[in-house]
Amino acid sequence: MSPSGPTHDAIVIGAGFSGIRALWELDQLGLRVKCLEAGSDVGGAWYWNCYPGARTDSEAWVYAMNFTPDVREQWDYKERYPSQKEVQGYIRRVADHYDLVRYIQFNTRLTSARYNESDKTWTVIDQKGNATTARYFIPATGPLSIAKEPSFKGLKNFTGEWYQAASWPKDPVLFEGKRIAVIGTGATGVQIIPKLASAAKQLTVFQRTPNYVLPGRNYVIDESQAAEIKKNYAETLGRAAANPYALAMTFSGKTIRDATDPDSVRQILDAGWESGGFHFQFETLDDLFVSPESNRIASDYIRQKIHSIVRDSAMAEILCPKYPFLSKRPPCGHFYYEAFNRPNVDLVDISRDEIEMYEGGIRSTSGQGQWKFDMIIFAIGFDAATGALSEIDVRGKEGQSLGDLWARDVQTFAGVLVPGFPNMFTVCGPHIQFGNMPVILDLQMRWIGKTIRHMNDNRLIGIEVSSEAAGSWCIHLDEMFQKTLFAASAKETGSWFVGANIPGKRSAPLFYFGSVQSWLSWLEDEARQAWKDMNFSPLQI
């Protein structure tokens, strides 16, 4: 590039799984790259979410990177479901091994990004007003990086401690002997609650919508197991890449029609329940996602399990979801339901009542209840997929605002390119395949790298997807979502994968529910056909 060109070839936003994977790909292409990271270390969501009990819901052997064989040697998780500290440490080891940290500018938060139509570059500005120019703008901000802000009335009047799980302090927080409230029973709350139950003087859980919590069956990985995992690592990740949701699991080949005998159905579901985690929905009845009868049986099964674990029948009933299984992403629990058997743990149903804060704690707006607390913890979820980029002032051609555009309708091509925003590749953003993200984003970055290589080889400096191609993808995405059993109930239950957990946010599928293979075929077909749906700009000499 000429001396008058941009200061960098590519600028990456975020240093989590997505950002580190992007940096490696761009480094392999020999590009001049820079990464802006708001935190003081790598990790992304695994840097910020350091609350008690934070760990993966995917198993260790698939929650890892796979972009080159020697990255496997960085794998040394110690548990089936690695803790936050382990995952962040793993990301750091990979970044150090490939010397990617040299590209990262920490403690730097992006405030705006603007596309310059005259020279087909991007200018990004951080919170200190520093500007950087680049040919490619690659936001790798992750699907769950922007937490839903607590907007409860009276919070500023509360005189005790309060914390948001998604921005947990780095200094230790003391729980012993305190009256603690946890608001929220999504995946985060499900992890926090058992950890606090043994320390708090009194723990009160405020639940609006119950979850189908699957037992994790976590365990420590010993040396012989670790050796076996590494030996079979390539095969395991190959299975994950072939799985519709990028998990190393194999469908059972059985549906509710094949297992008409109640005892055999029970045996199938028992096996999934005892296996732990996502094996329940992926290795039991293959039609759980589409068959009302199959889903009803699985839903009833889990509700029966809740009643068998929680001794207080009234409390157990409150914990039982009334909506179809999979309408919300089921969390992985580690003695979650068992925590409600403790005498110091209480459950408050706020599905039909609102709450507000006052000086001493929490009270219902109806006046039916009032509770005193020393500490309140908010585990109320995330503004998924679009939240991170929508809160930044990102502007494409003719000054078009990405946030305004996505508020009306999210348009992408396979979750990688956005019409009207040339040279912007989104990584792990809206419309990506739903599933185990480390495996999925690896496939995504391979395609982005292939596309940039094509541009470099052909002296092209600009790429923009056509509106027609993005429109076709969006129609297909919605059609695949409508085939699922939970297309209607996801909105009703406030699922984050349709944006229904954020007040005022347009409810629509934010992720693709076809399969990894179907999603990837859209990208690979585009490359095979010489990127026919892309408008390229040649280098002017």
N, C-alpha and C positions, 0 to 999 in steps of 0.2 A: 504494500500500500504506500501511497505517497506520503511525504512528511506532513502534508496539510490534512491528511485523513484523520480518522478518530484515534484517540489515545490508546484504545484497546480494540481487539477484534470482537470480543464477547465479554459481557458483564453478567454474572450470575448473582441472583439474590437468594440468600439462605445457604447455610452450611450444615443441613441435616443430611439424611440419606440421599435426597434428590440433588442437593447442591454438590455434595462430594462426588456422586456418580457423574454429574454434569461436568465438573472440573476435570475429572479423569478423562472423559471422552474428548473434551476440547483440548486438553494437553496432548493427547495422542495425535490430534490433528495439527499440532504445532502452532496453535493460535495464541495470541497474547490475551490472557484472560485476567479478570479480577472478580473477586467475590465480596459482596457486602453482607455482613452478618450482624444482626442486632445484639446477639449475646456475646459473652466474653470467651466462648469456646465453641467448638463444633458440637453438633448433636441435634440442632433444630428442636422439634417437639421433645426430644429426649434430653435436651438441656434444660428447658423451661419446666417440664412436668416432673419435678423431683419430689412430689408429694409422697407421704407414707403409703407403701404398697404398690407404687407405680411399677408396672411390668408389662411385657407384651402379652397379647392374646393369641399370637401365632407361635408355633413351636420353634425352638432355637435353630433347628437345622434348616428351616426355610426362611427365617427372619434374618437374612444375610445377603451380602452382595455376591455377584457371580460374574463380574465382567472380565475376569482373567483368571487362569488356574491358580496363580500364586496368591490370590486374595484369600483362598481357602485356608491358607496357613495362618491367617489372622484370626480365624474362628477359634474361640476358646470359652464359649458360654458355659457356665457352671450349672445352670438349671434348665429344665424343660421350657419354662417360660422365663426368659431372662429379665432381671430387674432393670430399672431405669439406669442405675449406675453402670451395670454391665453393658447395656446397649450403647450408652454414650461412650464408654471406654472402647468398645469395638469400633465405633465410627472414628474415634480419634486414632486408633491404631492403623486403620486403613488410610486415613488422611496422612499420617506421618510416614507410613511405608512408601507411599507414592509421592511424597514431598509436595502435597497439595496445599498444606497450610500456608506456604509462602505466597499463595495467591489471595489469601483471605484477609480482609480488613475487618477486625472485630469491633464490637461496641459502636457499630455504625448502622443506623436505621434509615432506610430509604423513605423519602417523602414524596418524590415525584419522578416521573419518567415520561419523556416526550419524544415522539418520532419527528425527525426532521426530513421533510419530503424532498428538499433540495439536494441533499447529499446522501439520503437514505441511510441515516444513522440514528442512534438513540442517544439522548442526553439524560443522565440520571443525576439527581441531586439528593444529598443526604441531609440529616437533620442539622448539620453545621453549615449548610449552604455550599458545600464542596460539590463541584460538578465533574462528571466523568462521561466521556463519549465512547461509544462502541458501535460496531456494525450490527451485532446481535444482542438483543435483550432477552435474557433467559431467566424468568422468575421461577425459582425452585422453592416456593414458599410452603409447600405441603398442603394436604387436604384438611388438616386439623391444627392450624397454627394460630388462629384468632379466637380467643375465648369469648363466649357470650358474657357481656358485662352485667353484673348484678344491678338491677334497676328497682330494687325494693324500696318502697317508701319508708323514710325514717332511718335509713342506714347511717346517715351522717350523725344521727343522734346517739347511736349505740356506743357505749363507753368501754366495752370490752375489746378483745382482739378479734379481728376478722381477716380471713385469707381467701384468696381465689386459688383453687387447686392448680390451674394452668399457669400460674405465675408464682409458684411456691418460693418462699425466701430460701436463700442459700444457707443462712444461719439456722441452727437448730431451733425447733419450736417445741416447747414443753407442754405435754398434755396431762401429766399425772395430776390427779385430784381435781380436775376442772370439769365444769358443766359445759358440754360441747354440743353444738348443733351442726348437723351436716344437711345441707339442702341439695337434693338431687340424688337420684338412684340410677344414673346411667353408668357407663363403663368406669368412669372415674370414681363415682361414689361407691360403686360395688367394690373397688379396690381399697378405698380409704376406710370404710366402715369397720371391717374386721380388725384392722390395725389399731384403730382408736378404741375399740370396744374393751380391750384389756387394760388400757391406760386411764381412760376417763373415769371420773367419779360418776358422771351420768352422761350418756350419749343418747341424743334424740335425733332421729332421722325423719326429715320432712320429705314425703314422697307425693309427687303429682301423678306420675304414670309408672306403674310397676314394670319390671323387666323379666323376661325369661332368662334367668341366669344359669349358665351351664357350669358344672363342676370342672375345675381345671385339672385336678389330679397332678399337681406339680410335684417334681422330685429333683434331687440333686443328680447331676450327670457325673458318674465316676470316670476314672481313667480308661477303663476298658470300653465303656460306652462311647466316650469321646473318640477313642481310636477307631471304633467301628463306624461312627458317624463320618469321620474324615475319609475313611476308606471308601464309603459308599456315597460320598458327598455329590459327586458328579451325577450319579444315577438319581439321587434324591431331588436335586434341583431340576433335573430333566423331567421328573414326574411332576414337579410343581409347575414347570413351564407348560406342561401338557394338560394340567388341570384347569377347568373353567375359571377358578378363582385363585389360581397360582399357589395352591396348597399341595403338599405331598400326600394327597389322599386319593383313594380310588372309589368310585361309586360302586355300590353293592350290586347293582343290576336288578334290584328288587323294587317293586312298587306295591301299593296297597292292593292291587288286583292279584299280585302273585302271592300275597301272604294274607289270605282270607281268614285263616284260623287265628283267633285272638291270642292264643298262647305263642304262636310263632311271631306275631307282630310284637308282642311284649318282649320276646327274646331278642328280636332285632333292636328294639329301642333300648333294652337293658345293656346290650353290648356297646351301643354308642354312648350311653350315659356313663358307663364304667370306663370307657376309653378316655373320656374327658375332652373338654374343649369343643372345637368345631367338628370333631368326628361325629357328633350327634346329628348334625344336619347334613353332612356330606357322605356318610358311610352307613346310613340306616335305610331310609326309604327315599328312593331317587326322585319321587314326585312331590316332596314336601313343598317345593316352591310353586307348584302349579295345580295340585289336586286339593280341593277343599276337604275331602274326606281324609286324606292322608295327613294333612295339616291339622285337622281337628283332633285326630287321634294323638298326634305328637304333642299338641297343645295340652290336651287333657292329661297326658302322661306326665308332663312337667308340672302341671298344677297338682297332681297327686303327689309328686315328689316333694313339692313345697310343703304340703300338708303333713307329709310323713316326717319332715325334718323339723319344722317349726311347731313347738308343742302347744302354743296358744292358738287355738283354731281361728279366733277372730283376727288375730294378727296375720296368720297364714293366709286368710282369705283376702286381706288387704294387699298382701304381697303377690297375689295371683293375678296375672294379666288376664283381661277379658277379650283381648284382640287376638287375631291369628299370629301364631309363631312366625318370626322373621319379619314382621311389620316394622320392627326396630332391630337394629343389629344386636344380637344376643351377646351380652358380656360373658367373660370367663371369670368365674368366681372361685375364691379360695377361702372356704368356710364362711361365705356371705350369709346364707340363710341360718347357719348355726349361731351366728352372732346375735340373732334376735331371741335366742333362748337365754341369754344372760340377763340377770335381774337388773343390771344397770343400763340396759338398752331398751329404748322405747321407739315406737313408730307412730308418726302423725300423718294421717291421710289428708292432703290438701287438694284433692282432685275437685272438690266442690266448694272450696273456700280459698280466699286469698290470705296472704300473710304480709305483715309489715314489721319493721324493726322499731324498737323504742329504746330508751336509755339502758334498760336492764336486760333486754333480750328480744324475744319475738312474740307477737300476738296475732291472732286471726282478726281480719277486718270485720268479721261478723260479730266479734265479741264472745265467741264460744270458747276461746282458749287463750292463755297467756303463760309464757315460759321464760324463766330467767336463765341466762347463760353467761359464761365467762368468755366463750369463744364461739364464733360462727365460721363455718367453712362452706364456701360456695363451690359446688361441683355441678354446674348447670349447663355444661356443654360448650359447643363451639359453633361459630359461624362457618360452616364447612365449605370447602372447595373454592368458593368465590370471595370469601371474607377477606383474606389477606390482600389480594390485589385491589379489591373494591375500596379498601380504606386508604390506599395510596392513590395519588393523583396521576393516573396513567392515561396518557392521551395519544391517540394514533393519528391517522390522516385527518386533515382539516380540523385538528384539535378535538376530535371526538373523545369523550370520556368513557373509559372502559367501565367504570362503576355505574354510570348512568345507563350504558348499554345493557349491562348484565342485570340491572334492576328491572328492566323491561323484559328481557329475554336473553338467556345464555346461548350464544352461538359459538361453536367451535368446529374444527374438523378433527374428529377423533381425539379431542382433548389435547391437541398439540399446537394448532394454529388458529388464529382468530381473524376473520375477514375485517379489513380496515386497520389492522395493526401489523404492518409488514415487519419482517425480521424479528418477530417476537415468538419464541417457542416456549410454551408453558410446560412445566414438568410437574407431574403429580397434581395437576389442577382439576378444574371441572371437566366432566365427561370422560375421564379416564376409566378404564375397566375397574370395577369394584372388586376388592380382594386383598391379597397379601402384597403390599406395596413394594417392598424391596425387589421382588422378582419382576413385578409389572413395570416399575420405572426403569429397570435395567433394559427391558425390551424397548421401552419408549426412547431412551437415550441412544440406543443403537441406531434407531431410525433417524433421530435428529442428527446424529453424527454422519450417517450415510448421506443425508440431504445436504448438509453443509459441505461435505467432501465433493458432492456433485457440483455444488455452486463454485467451489474453489477451482475444480478441474476445468470448468467451463467459463471461468472469469465472469461469474454472475455476482452481483452485490446486493440484490434485493429479491425477496420472496414474499408473496402474499397469496393466501388461498382465496379461491373464488367464493362468492356468496352462495352460488349454486351448489358447490361441493359441501360447504358447511350446512346448508339447508337440507341436503340429502342425508347427511350424517345425523342431524338432529331428528329428522323424521324417523330414521331407522332406530335411533336410541330410544325414542319414545315408544315405538312399536314393540321393541324388546321388553321395555319396562312394563307395558300394559299386559304382556303375557304372564307376568308374575301374579301370584295370588294376592300379594300385599300392595299392589299398585294403588288401590283405593284407601286401604287402612293406614298406609305409611303417613299420609297427610293427617289423618284423624288422630294418630298417636303422637304427632309432633316429631317424626323422624328427621334426623339431621341430613340423611342422604337425599332428602327432597327439599331441604331448607325450611321445613315446617316448624322447627324449634325456635326460629327467630321471628319475633313479631314484625309484621309488615313485609317480610321477605316473600317474594313470589314463590309459590310451591310448584316445583317441577323436578324431575329426576336430575340430580347433579352428577350422577355416575352412570356408567354403562353396565347393564346387567345381562348382556348377551353371553360372552365368554371371552377369555383372554385370546383364544384362537380367532374368534370372529372379529374382535377389535383389531388385532394385529393384521388381519387380512386386509382391512381397509388401508392401513398404512403401507403394507408390502405391495398391494396391488398398485398403489399410487407410484411407488418407486419403480416397479416393473414396467409401468406404462410411461416412464420418463416424466413423472410428475405432471401429468397432463392437466390437472386441475389447479396448478400453480401458475401465477403470473410472475415471471422472473424479470429482473432488470439487469442488463449487461453493464460491465465496466466500460465507461467512456474514456477512451484514450485521446 
